């Protein structure tokens, strides 16, 4: 099939279902009218100049290798290419299905990133050490109320960068406009929720005297750990990074922020907001190769805590390089191979002719498609392996392929306008951030096909545009995926949907028990009407037994819905190689602080004047 024909298939689909959400559960909804017209709504490609931020000073990095201040010396720059773009020679929209336009879907230069050396990363560390000052620095010694005010000032300044950050997210990592805006807005909302939790907390967590401890009076308050090295992911560079960064800052920690190699331009756009809000050295940015910059920081022994979201192999190396790992506080959010398990009673009800009453396949398909392909499947919470009863698998695969083939594939900024109400929708499938992701997807597909699996949807796995540069890939459904295939074990983290048939639910339970990961699972079932299935009650008992077993394997069990992190007030946890620590509005505050007590004996002397002059004894 020609590229032109492929574009017609993918970009002129009558469906314009819309993913909505930031970094987890996403709903697909259909517009009220199928009559749509293509709207350019094309954001100008950004160019974010390279800059550094240490010791509270922002410095632009010139191309001529001039000497920078603060002891950084000469700083090299690396070009940053966007995941997607269209050359100036063609239209701003590829919906015309013109072959020339398709061939010009290629990467474009969108910025430059400073490349720290090992020595320069140690300069940033010295800035953090000075700001921490053994716990006596300006930031850790502020009252909690003062730090809250500073973070509120930061959020105020950050909001002025919303448009620039959204554009950078679209061009660098291929996040569609709706999802990019949602990521920014959810980050602001999360920060406000954390502050609200602190200010509304009436227990002893953030400062209160407790007189119910025998003969002692106790004042308990959470205090900072020290210098925290924070490494965020490329897929949600703002939201997930700030889910650790903001709670840690609020409680007085000093931060070293490693900018991700991909998705890092977003962070360069936040520097002014930090510089206007926090004391010098409270947060220091490091960019460039992680293999070059991170080991010296850990080997110094000066890092007190590690907040890491990424691959377990990289986390292990960092932890092992610390000279005293026993005292390193570790918070990790890592890989996952979340299962979607489809119980046989779904299909029994369908056979009985009562599926419209009992099984809502439209809803199941929406949850499945969103769970597997929201943001191209690049979420730790994505459904990454679907288990379907052997006897029903082919029908399930056909239905899923029909739904996947309706998705809108295109550029992140490319809008389609509903002619009836003027609402806009954006592509659900957008380019991956770089060619290495494409090559990895292709290697997984090729491995599965070579061992007997088939690509079950039209044009699955095909690349739209310049074959050497484009990262716009049509999702691929593979069936049957068996234990000898890489897709059965490896986390694909992309638009590939493996489906594995099972004869007995024991096979599914064994996969969960023996697996490397333990983040989440989704179980799709129905027991709403026992009259419509002779063994529905037995299925209900089976699902109950699965929940009991999975409760010791996974951090979250979802029933008839996709996996997801939300709401942010709920604990986001995992087991095994998926997580260490819990993320949420409240739990993150616990992860990056130490309960600290001031005590005196009843009948002893506690000079009241001490409390009014102490920042620590001041309540939030």
N, C-alpha and C positions, 0 to 999 in steps of 0.2 A: 504494500500500500504506500502511496506517495505521501510526502509530508503534507501536501496540500489537502489530500483526502483526510488525513488524520486530524488536521485542524478543523475541518468541517465537522467531523464526528465529535470531537471533544469540545469545541468552542461554541458551536451553534446548537447545543442540546436544548430541548424544550424545557428541561428542568432547570430551575435556578434556586434549588434548596440552599439554605444559608446556614453555615456554621456560625454560632455565636458563643462567645465565652473567652476566657483568658488562658488558663493553663490546665484545665481539667475537664469536668463534665460539660459537654457542648450539645446544644439542641439544634436539630435541623428543622427548619420550617419552610413551607412552600408559600410563594406569593399568592395574593388573591386572584391574580390574573396571569395567564401564561403569555400574554402579549407584552413583549419587552423590546426595548431598543437599546443598542449599544451606546454607552456614554463614555467619552474619553476619560474624564476625571483623573487625568494623569498628573501625578506630582512630579515636579522637576527633580531630576536626580540630584542627590546631595553631594557636596564635597566637604568632608570634615577634615580639617587640617590637624596634623599631629601636634600634640601638646603633652606636657607632663605636669603633675601636681604633687609636690612634696613640700614639707615644712610650711604649708599654708600658702605656697606661691605657685601660680600658674605660669608656665613658660611655654611659648610656642617654639616648636622645634624647626629651625630653618633648614632648608635643603643644602646649604653650603657648609654644613657641619661646624657651625660656630660653637664656641665654648659656652655651655650653659652655666648658670649660677648654681648655688647650693651644692657645689662639689660634684656635679653630674658629668662635667666635661663634655666631650663630643657625643652626640646621640645620633645613631643611625635611624633611618625611616624605612618602613616597608609599605609598599602600595597595597591598598585594600580594594579589592574588586567586589562589586556587588554580585549577588547570586543571579541577578536577572537584570535585563535591560534590553532596549531595542535601539539599534544604531540610528544615528541622525538621518540616515538616508531613507528611512522608511517611516510609515505612519506610527503614531503613538499607541495604536491598538492593533493587536494581532487577530482580532475577530473577523477581519476581512477574509481570512483563510488564503491570503495571497502567499504563494510559495516563496517569493523574495523576502517577504516579511518574516516568514517562518525561519528562513536561513539566517536572518539577522537577529534572532533571539539569542543574545550572547552576553557575556559579562562586560561590565563597564567599570571604569575607575571611579570610586566614590569617596576616597579618603586616603589618609596615610596614618600609620601607627608607629609610634616610637618603639625602638627595639632596645630594651635595657640589657646591659651586660650583667654578669654576675656581680661585679664591683658596684655597678650603679644600683642594683637591687639592695645591696647592703647600705648604700647611702639612704635609701628610703627607710630601711630598717632603723638606722640611727635616728632619723626624724621621729619615728614612732617611739623609740626608746626614750628620747628626750621629752616627748609629749606625755608619756606614761610616768616617767620619773619615779619609778618604784612605787607607783600609786599616788604620788604627791603632785602630779601634773594638774594643769588648770582644768581639764575636762573631767578626770575622775574625782576631783575635789569639789566640783560644783554640786549644788543641791539637785535632787531629781527634778524638781520643778524648773530649775534653770535649764537643765538639759532638754526637758520637754519643750520649753519655749524656743530653744535653739533649733530643734528638729522641726517644729512648726514653721519657723522662719525658712528653713531649708525647703520644706514642701511648698511654701509660698513662691519662692524663687524658681523651684523646679517646674512648677506648672506653666511658667512662661515659656518653657522649652518643649511643651507637649507636641506641637506640630513638627518640630525638627526631629524629635525622638521617634515619633510615629513614622516619619519618612525614612529615617535611618533603619528602623526595624523592617520596613517593607523591602528596601533595596539590598540590605546586607544579608538578611536571613530568610527573605521570602515570605514574611508573615503578611497575610492580607490586611487591608486597611482596618476592617472591623476588629480583627484579632489584635492588631498592633495598638489600636486605640484602647481596647479592653485591657491589654497588658499594662499600659500606662495608668489607666483609671483604677484598675484593681490594686496597683502598687500604692497609689495615693490613699485609697480606701483602707488598705491593710495598715498603713502607717497610722491613720486616724483611729482605727480600731484598737491598735496596740496602746496608743495614748489614752483612749477612753477606758480601756481595761485597767490601766495603772491608776487613773484618776478616780475611777468608780470603785476600786477594790477596797473593801472595808475590813479585810482581815489583816494579818500581821506581815504579809509579804513585803510591803513597801513602807514599813515603818510604823510600829505601834508597841506600846507597853503591854505585857501580858502578866497579870498578877496571879495566875492560877498555877504556878509551878512550885508548890511547896513553900519553902522559906525564901525563895529567890524571886526577884522581879527581873523580867527579861524584856529587852527591846530587841526586836528582830527586824532586819531589813536586808534586802538582797543587794549585794555589792559586786563590783566588776571583777572579772578574772584577770585581765591584763591586756597584753598585746595579742590580737586575734588576726590570723591570716585567713582571709575570706576569698574563696574561689567559686565563682558562679558559672552556670552553664551557658551555652550559646543559644539554646532554644527559647529560653525566657531570661535573657540577660538582665533585665530590670527587675521583674517581679520576683523571681526565685532568689536572686542575689539579695534583694532588699528584705526578703522574708527572714534572712539571718542578720543582715547588716544593720537594719534599723533597730531591732530589739537589743542587739549588742551595744550599739551606740547609746541608746537611751539609758542603759544601766551603767555607763561610764567607761566602757572598754575603748581602747585605741585600736584603730583598724589599719591593716595592710590589705588593700584590695587588688587582687590579681585580675587584670582585664583579660577576658577570654580572647583567644586568637581569632575566633569568628564571633561576630556579634558585639565586638568591643567598641565600635564607634559610639554606641549609645552612651557609654560611660564617659567618653570625652566630653559629651554635651552636658554632663552634670557638674563639671568642675566648678563653674562660677557659683552655682547654688551652694556647694559645700564651702567654698572660700568665703562667702558672705555670711555664713551661719555658724561655723565651728572654729574653735581656737586652732592656731597653726599646729600642724602635725597630728591632729586628731584622726585624720584619715589621709592615707598616702597611696597613690596609684602606682602600680607596676605593670608594664606591658612588655610584650615580646615573648620569646620562647619560654615556656614553663620549665623545660628541661634545663635551661640555662639559669633562669632567675630564681626558681623555687628551692632547689637543694641548698644553696648557701644560707637562705633564711632559716630553714629548719635545722641545718647543721650548727648554726650559731647557738642554739639552745635558748634564744631570747623570745621565741614564739610560745605563748602560753596556751593557745587554743587554735584549733583548726576547724574552720567551717567550710566544708567542701561539698559541692554538688557536681557529680561527674562520674567518671569510670572508677571502679573499685581498684583496678590495677595501679592507676596513678595515685589513688589515696594511700594504698599500701606502701608505695615507694616513699611518699612524703613522710608518713608516720615512722617508718623504719629509719629515716635519715635524721630524726631528732635524737640527740645524745641521751635524753632522759624521757623516753616515750611514756614511762609510767606516770609522769606528771602532766602530760599533754592532754588537755581536755579536747575530745574529738566529737564533732557533729558531722554526720555523713548522710547524704541522700544520693543513692547510687542507681545501678541498673535494675531492670525488672523484666520479667517475661510473663506478664499478666495473662491469665487464661480467660477465655469466654467459654463456658460450659453450657451446652444446649441439651436439656433433658428430653427423654423420649416422649414424655406425655404431651409436649408441644405438638408433636406430629400425630399422636394418637387422636387428639381432639380434632386435628385437621382432617383426618380420615373419616371421622364420624359425621362430617358435614356441618359441624357446629363451630368452626373456627372463628367466625365473626362474633360469636357470643362469648367465646372463652379465650381464644388466642388472637391477639391483635398483632398480626404480622407486620403491619405498617410501623407500629411502635418498636417492635423488636428490630426491624431492619434499620430504623433511624438510629436506635441506640448502638447497633452493631457498626454501621457505617461511620457514625460519629466517633465511636470508641476506637475504631481501627485507623481512621484516616483524618481526624481533626488535626489541623496543622501538619498534614502529610504524614501522620503517624509519629511525629517527632516529639513525643511526650513520654516521660517515664511511666505515666499512668495509662498509656494506650493499651488496648487489647492487642496482644502480639501472637496469640495462638488460639485458634477456635477448635474446640472439640465438639463433634457432631456425631450422633448415632450412625453407624455404618449403613444401615438400611435406608436412612433418610438423607444421607449426605449429598447425593447428586442433586436432589431437588432443592436443598438448602443452597448449594453452590450456585445453581441457576438463578434462584431468586436474589441472592446477594449480588451476583454479576449484573443483573438487570438494574439494581439500585446504584451500583458503583458507576456504571456506564452513563448514568444520567448526570453525574457531577460536572460542574463547570470547572474547566481547566484553563488557567491563564495567568496573567501577570497580577501581582498583589494589589495594584492600584486600579485595576480595570473593572469598572462598574457596569452593571446592567440595570437599566431603569425600567421599573414596572410602569407601563403606559397608563394604567388605571389610576394608581394612587401616587405615582412619582417616587416610590421608595427605591432604594438602590440595594443591590446585592453584589457581592464580590466573589471571586473564584474560591472554591473550596480546596482545589489542588493547585499549588503554586510551586515555583522552582525550589529545589533543595539548596542549601547554602553554598555548596562547593562540589567540584567534580569527584572528590574522594568519596562523598556520600553516594553519588551515582554509581561509581565503580563498585562500592560495597554492595549496593542493592543488586547490581547485575551479577556479582559473584555468587550471592545467595540464590538468586533465581536459577543461574546456570547449574549450580550444584544440585538443586532440587530436581530440575528437569532431567539432568543426566542420570538421576537415580529413580526416575519413573513418574515424577509429578508432572502436571500439565498446567499451563497458564490458561485459566478458565474464562477470562473476560477479553473482549475484543481489544487488541492492541496493547494489552497489559505489558508494562515494562518498557514500552517504546519511548524514545526521547524526541521531544518536539524542538525543532530549531537546529542551529549549528551543532553538528554531532560531536565536534571537538570541544565545544565550550558550553552549550546549553545544559542546564540542570533541571529542565522542566520535564518530568517523567509521568507518564500515564500509570496509575496504580495497577498492581498486578495481584490477582488472586491465584494462589497455587493449591492444587489438590491432586492426589492425596499427599500430605506431608507426613512422613514416617520417621521413626526414631533414628534412622541412619542418615538423615539429612541435617545440614547445619541449621536450617530454619526451625527445626524442632527444638533446638537448644539455644542458639544464639539470639540475642536481642537485635532485631533488625533496625529499629528506630527510624523507620521510613515507610513509604507507601507500598508495602508488600504485606498481603494478608494470607498467612498459611492456615489451611484447614486440615485437621487431622481426624480421621474416622475412628470411632471406638465401638467395640462390641459389648464391653462391660464397663460399668462406671468405676470398677476397681482399677482400670487402666488410668483413668483420670486422677483418681486419688493417689495412685502410685507416683504419677508424674509430679504431683504437688509435694508429696512426702520426700521424694528423692531429689527434687530440684535444687538448684543453686540459689534461687531468689525467693523472696517472700514478701512482696509488696501488697498486691491486691488480686482479687478474683471476681468475676461476674458469673452468676448462675441464672440462666433463663429457664423458667419453668411455669407451670400453671397447675393449680389444684383448686381452682375457684368453683368448679362444679363436678363433684364426684360422680354424678350420674352419667357423664359423658365419657367416662373411661373406666374400664373394669379394674385397672390396677393403679388408678390415680392416688389412692390412699397409700399404696406401697411406695409410689414415687415421692409422695410427701414425706414419708418416713426416711426415704433415701436422701432427700435434700436436707432434712433435719440432721441426719447423721453426717453428711458432708460438711454442714456448717460447724458441727461440733469438732470435726477433725481439722477443718481449715482454720478454726479459731486459734490453733496452736502453730499455724504455718504462715498466715498472712496478717497484715496490719488492718485490712478492711475487706469485708465480704459484701458484695453488691448483689442485690436480688432484682432481676429484670431491668437492670440499668448498667450503663458503661462504668468503667472505673474512673475515679476522679479525685482531685485533692479537696475540692470545696465541700462545705463552707470553710473559710479560713479560721473560724472559731473552733472547728473540730480538730482533734489530733490527726496529724498525717504521719503515719509511722510505717515501719516495715521490719522484717526480720532477715536473718542470714546476710547475704551479700547485697541486699537492697537498701539497708539503712542502719544507722546507729544514731539514736536520738529521735526526738519528736518535734515536728514543726506545726505551729499554730500560733494564733494571736497570743495566747498565754504561755504555751509550752516553750516557745523560743526564748521568752524572757527567763525561764528557768534554765535553759541550756547554756546561757551565756552570763550566768551570775552565780554567786555563792551566798547562801543564807549566812548572815553574820550577826552575832549577838553582842549586846552590851548588858551586863548583869550586875546586880548588887543584892546583898542579903537584906531581908526584911529587918527593920530595926537598925540597919546601918545608915550611913550618911550618904545621901545623894543630893548634892548641891543643885538646887533648881536652876541656878544661873548657868550651869554647864549646858543644859539642853538648848537654851535659847541662842547660844553662841556656836553650836555645833551644826555643821552642814549635814553630817551623817544622821544625827538625831532629829533633824527636821523631817517632818512627815511630807509625803508627796503632795 
